[in-house]
């Protein structure tokens, strides 16, 4: 098997290439699954009879060396070591020895979801120039929209640019939900995918999305923002998602405000899509620097509270933290 191009920089899941040692690192299981599936598929294109073994690194009696040794039926082995971030001491010891002398007729994929467990093994893999794949969480709107675009391309569908934002706003932040939504829209429609198609399938969710709440608060619509937030949380939306959306909207306002003051091009300087810059410029007429700074501080406090810091772990306390943040943001934007 041809070795992958070795690089110290992790590559996205859709650029993962088979190699003797592969490290998939990050907490986003969907991206890790996609990377793993791609690696196995590419390996089997070159070795059709390759055997696949999936090991639980946290379980006892999981022999990595044995699984990577191949068999009489297939000299080439593909091994997935899952849960390295929870690995047993025995597994880590064996894995360290294996990384020092890997089998050239095997591909071993180590999956690490995050944290400090197994750090010595991670360092050894990086020192051995293992092929690194990034499965980190997609945090920005832009990254999520890029993910949705890639999903549509997987189904060979074209789309209107505004479709990406509409789907992210309608469905939310979970990648598996986004992937499922793209699959449904792609299967049930024909032609170019438009925002109207998204509205048809997910219109009810568009009205209660976290970003609708953030947009209402950022334009001083206190009552509307609270109504949407209460309905969303009553329907099961995690308060963390609402605070994240508020924080995201404020960050964009701060960035675009800085660029405008500096007479810079926000799209070019900050890498923001043009529609987001236009939207932010429209919202900025409600804001001044003092109000923006005060709102960012209020949302930061609410973020800590909805995540259970300071004793605010009860559901009602988390809900009130969200409402206080919405009111602070909306009032800073000129709302009543």
Secondary structure, 3 states (H helix, E strand, C coil): CCCCCCCCCCECHHHCCCCCEEEEECCCHHHHHHHHHHHHHHHHHHCCCCEEEEEECCCCCCCHHHHCCCCCCCCCEEEEEECHHHCCHHHHHHHHHHHHCCCCCEEEEEEECCCCCCHHHHHHHHHCCCEEEECCCCCCHHHHHHHHHHHHHHCCCCECHHHHHHHHHHHCCCHHHHHHHHHHHHHHCCCCECHHHHHHHHHHHHCCCHHHHHHHHHCCCHHHHHHHHHHHHHCCCCHHHHHHHHHHHHHHHHHHHHHHHCCCCHHHHHCCCHHHHHHHHHHHHHCCHHHHHHHHHHHHHHHHHHCCHHHCCCHHHHHHHHHHHHHHHHHHCCCC
